[in-house]
Amino acid sequence: MGRIKTISVKTIGDQLLKEHREEFTDNFDKNKEVLATMKKIESKKIRNVLAGYITKEIRKAGKEGA
């Protein structure tokens, strides 16, 4: 069981996935790097939470498609 994500994290994450889906992978560390170059996110914690949410959504989409 994971941590519950806030509405703001889900909203930003979904928006980023809609606009830049091809840049994200199912690798958490790569997603952190992409977020660091893409958005000006001051907080390391928020960047990590966003990267985790995006990683989870990419993996979930991969399982549904398989």
C-alpha positions, 0 to 999 in steps of 0.5 A: 500500500502506498501513500495517498497523493494530493489532488495537486500532485495528481492534477500536475502529474496528469497534465504533464503526462498528457503533454509530454508522455513520450518523455517519461518512462517506467524508471523513477530516476529517469523521470526525476531527471526529466522533471528537473529539466522540464519544470521549475520545481523548487522542492525536492520532495514534491519533484520526487512525489511527482516522479513517483506518481508519473512512474506509477501511472506509466506502469499501470498503463503498461499493464492495462495494455498487455 
